[in-house]
Amino acid sequence: MDATQFNGIEMSDAEFEKIQKLVYDYLGIHLKDTKKLMIRNRLIKRLRQLKLEDYNDYLEYLAVKDDGNEFQEFINAVTTNKTDFFREYKQFEILRGEILPEFEKIKNQKNIRIWSAGCSTGEEPYSIAITLDEFFKNKPVWDFRILATDINSQVLEHSQNGIYNESVLSPLSKEQLSQYFLKGTGENEGTYKVKEILKNKIIFKQLNLFLPEFPIKGNIDIIFCRNVAIYFDKIKKQELFAKYYQLLRSGGYLFIGHSESLTGINNNFVFLKNNIYKKV
């Protein structure tokens, strides 16, 4: 008996294949067959909420009756979000020790534009903002802005709120906690909230990476897209990184995850180290 028959509404292989196609067509994400039980467990809550009998009814609801709100619930349910503050710390060391000093020397315009694509619950863009704020602390002529995007509305709300449990903040120093976070008291004890000085450097937006055209202007200095493309097949990866190449300015940098590679995906970028690439 299929494991997805237990504890609720069954999901047939045919239903899962329809869900796989919908997710791929809209999000570019390739759901492996091994994800069937996970997807079933996440979507069963939506079926119960809507009082639907099976997943075919749910797919029909999305196609015919939905006003867009339920499709967002669907997106939130099928997307995975895992991140940490200063994840893959070596990349942040290179950003601070090599890339920012280079920008300081060569950029005529004293501004830096960074895109955190697939920002999840916000740890990445806030880590980037801390790194840049520390570097340019005594250089007020410099300005930086970070665009942080994700398709999942729930994680974007978490990012914008900027409230984190103390347990996830261990990668930060005591000085960073004091400088950039407010410590919760009373019923908020055990949490920290990002200060406005940091929040004001970041714009959070919902964005599907596979829109025909990005509503983003070019000349971006750095794009972070880490541990996002692992969910895409080769065709979607090629499409995405070609867009990134067009949006980056000459001399701009692309950061990807430690388990990712552009080999066979895009030969225009020059590999530097630690999964950092450069547009030359």
Sequence and secondary structure as in RCSB ss.txt:
>XXXX:A:sequence
MDATQFNGIEMSDAEFEKIQKLVYDYLGIHLKDTKKLMIRNRLIKRLRQLKLEDYNDYLEYLAVKDDGNEFQEFI
NAVTTNKTDFFREYKQFEILRGEILPEFEKIKNQKNIRIWSAGCSTGEEPYSIAITLDEFFKNKPVWDFRILATD
INSQVLEHSQNGIYNESVLSPLSKEQLSQYFLKGTGENEGTYKVKEILKNKIIFKQLNLFLPEFPIKGNIDIIFC
RNVAIYFDKIKKQELFAKYYQLLRSGGYLFIGHSESLTGINNNFVFLKNNIYKKV
>XXXX:A:secstr
  GGGSSS    HHHHHHHHHHHHHHH B   GGGHHHHHHHHHHHHHHHT SSHHHHHHIIIII  SHHHHHHH
HHH      TTSSHHHHHHIIIIIHHHHHHH SS EEEEEEES TTTHHHHHHHHHHHHHTTT TT EEEEEEEE
S HHHHHHHHHTEEEGGGGTTS HHHHHHHEEE  GGGTTEEEE HHHHTTEEEEE  TT SS S  S EEEEEE
 SSGGGB HHHHHHHHHHHHHHEEEEEEEEE TT   TTT SSSEEEETTEEE  
